[in-house]
Amino acid sequence: MSTRRQYAIAALVCVGAIVLTMVLMWRYYWPRDWTDVNISSAQLQGDGIVHDILAYKKAHGAWPPDLQTVGHGETRAPLGTRSWHYRVDGDGFTLEVVGAPYGYPSVTYDSKKMSWVIDM
């Protein structure tokens, strides 16, 4: 096989790898769902989860250990990786949509501020 043919095959393999990478990135990582509407939808859904967390705290005197305890272990967020991350933080908690792409805002409820924090 000639050197010229080997270079041509190597170039085709590289171009194919680049195209495949771009398709996979578009399919799995492109933040098509990170829109203002979906962020608002996540906040609305999260408000229901926050309500249940606060009701649990009022009834039991402590924050729930996880989202399953308040019936939201399987609740799918409308964007990101479709999951919620709940964390007790001393005398408060945070509830965050998991999977904000780089350069896109995170969507987090902070109980100490009693509001949603949209942060870059």
Summary of the structure (lengths in Angstrom):
residues: 120
radius of gyration: 21.7
end to end distance: 53.5
largest distance: 78.6
contacts: 290
relative contact order: 0.13
helix: 45%
strand: 18%
